[in-house]
Amino acid sequence: MSPREESVKEGGMEPIHIIGGGMAGSEAAWAAAAAGVPVILHEMRPLRGTEAHRTEGLAELVCSNSFRSDDDESNAVGLLHWEMRAAGSLVMAAAASAKLPAGGALAVDRGRFSAEVTARIEANPMIRVERGEVAGLPPEEWSSVIVATGPLTSPALAKAIRSLTGEESLAFFDAIAPIVYADSVNMEKAWFQSRYDKGESEAERTAYLNCPMNREEYDRFIDALLAAPVSEFREWEKDTPYFEGCLPIEVMAARGRETLRHGPMKPVGLTNPHAPGEKPHAVVQLRRDNALGTLFNIVGFQTKMKYAAQADALALIPGLEEARFARLGGIHRNTFLNSPRVLDGEMRLRAAPRLRFAGQITGVEGYVESAAMGGLAGRLAAAERLGRTLPPPPPETAHGALLAHITGGAEAETFQPMNVNFGLFPPPETAPGGRRGKASRKTLYTSRAKEAFMRWNCVFPN
């Protein structure tokens, strides 16, 4: 055992090794440490970078800064937030300290968020962070390992995993949205408003910048998207499918000229104060990206357009004619396991049970979904190390629904990454009908889930 392992060894207990210091790895380390089990957290940055990361901070957010809806009564992701908070989530605690106004959503200052996670991890006496790549399979003497390397798993480790499982990992491209300097937006055309004025405070109700388009402007923008040159894929990447929940805008535009108007550019729930009584044909929304309010990311505008073409196309959006960009959009290749085939019900690799997997590499999509599965993996690994049994969370809970999906609920032949949604939950036995019934049905899901989660949470509390 190395001196570093000895330094986190407590009471003769061997540490859990966690590979990857992203959302899932950080949450897994925190959960295991909270259970009283020592952890070594391996993060290869900054010694080895990735195509998308820009810092060496733990839990760096490389795409959006939003954790999506925080409504725990009628929204599945808001319910997942609630369950994570109940479980003592590090990610939820850090998000609270870095929270930004975002209507009914939970958005964070990405720099403050990563700094908070990093500081808390490094201050935890049960966790040691080791910088450096784990190339290939972890050493055999590591008896308990959580692989939380995310969608940007290093090539050497990905190759070793594929060799061990005998399965080809599935892969998809994930595109990054541009970030705009707020002072470069033309406020004579844009305005602040959250859709349907959602939020309890004025800051929440004005959390988004909105740029309206008439039909002519929209058509000109779509033409530019369809004509724009895009990043070229290497030969081995060309057959990789996109994830449907994060399509580049030019791919959406190619599916039909009205697709964007019914997606990220839908013109509903907004009132343009510059043109009272006029309904825009489409609206581009920008969401605050930092606490100072100096940066805004363009909502739903993931893209693989080349930089010059991006700048030209985005300048066609009213209000962004002179926009300056802190970061233009980009694209990176994401990799995930065919989890229903290769993982057991505790997220262990069937071919090598000492290895658990957590986060996006398992086929859950989204920041909070990744973190939630990381926390669950940490608790499962800790229970195993302590000689205890932790049953899986009930399928009626958001954690349980996600776990069931990736470990057998999904069809292996068609498996793709999935955000948490009520379609993954067992349906309630009864629910009222009609429009009010639809809302009531969601509260049946959430109230049932909360009761079930608290019962499960008490079995092996953090």
WOQUI-V914542 format. One line per field, one symbol per residue. ss: DSSP state (H for helix, E for strand, L for the rest). psi: psi as a letter, one per 30 degrees, with the letter a starting at -180 (. if undefined). burial: + if it has 24 or more other ideal C-beta (glycine too) atoms within 12 Angstrom, else -. Layout:
ss->???
psi->???
burial->???
//
This chain:
ss->LLHHHHHHLELLELLEEEELLLHHHHHHHHHHHHLLLLEEEEELLLLLLLLLLLLLLLLLLLLLLEEEELLLLLLHHHHHHHHHHHLLLHHHHHHHHLEELLLLEEEELHHHHHHHHHHHHHHLLLEEEEELLLLLLLLLLLLLEEELLHHHLLHHHHHHHHHHHLLLLEEEEEEEEEEEEHHHLLLLLLEELLHHHLLLLHHHHLLEEEEEELHHHHHHHHHHHHHLLELLLLHHHLLLEELHHHLLHHHHHHLLLLLHHHLLLLLLLLLLLLLLLLLLLEEEEEEELLLLLLEEEEEEEELLELHHHHHHHHLLLLLLLLLLEEELLEEEEEEELLHHHHELLLLEELLEEEEEELHHHHLELLHHHHHHHHHHHHHHHHHHHLLLLLLLLLLLLHHHHHHHHHHHHLLHHHLLLELLLHHHLLLLLLLLLHHHHHHHHHHHHHHHHHHHHHHHHLLLLL
psi->kleeeeffkkggkklkkkjkhaeeeeeeeeeeeffgklkjjkkfkgekalffkfagklhkjfclgkgakgjgfgkeeeeeeeeeefghkeeeeeeefgklkhbgljlljeeeeeeeeeeeeffjffkkkkkkkjkaklkffjfjkjjhfafhkkeeeeeeeeeefgkkklllkklkllkkkefgkjffellkkkkghklfleeefhfkkkjlkleeeeeeeeeeeffkklkkklefffgkllkffhkkefeeeffkffeefgbfgkhlgkjjffikfkklelkkkkkkflefgfkkkjkghklgkleeeeeeefffkkfgegkkkfkllaklkkklliefefkafggkkefiffjlklafffgkkleeeeeefeeeeeeeeeeeegglkjllkkffleeeeeeeefgfflkefgklkklklfffkkklelkllaeeeeeeeefeeeeeeeeeeeeeffeik.
burial->----+--+-+--+++++++++++++++++++++++++++++++++----++++-+-++++++++++++++++-+++++++++++++++++++++++-+++++++++++++++++++++-+++-+-+++++--++--++---+-+++++++++++--++-+++-++---++++++++++++++-++---+++++++--++----+-++++++++---++--++-+++-+-++--------+-++-+++++++++-----+++-+++++--+++-------++++++++++++-+-+++++++++++---++++++++++++--+-++++++++++++++++++++++++++-+-++++++++++++++++++++++++++++++++----+++++++++++++++++++++----++++++++-++---------------++++++-+++-++--++--+-+
//
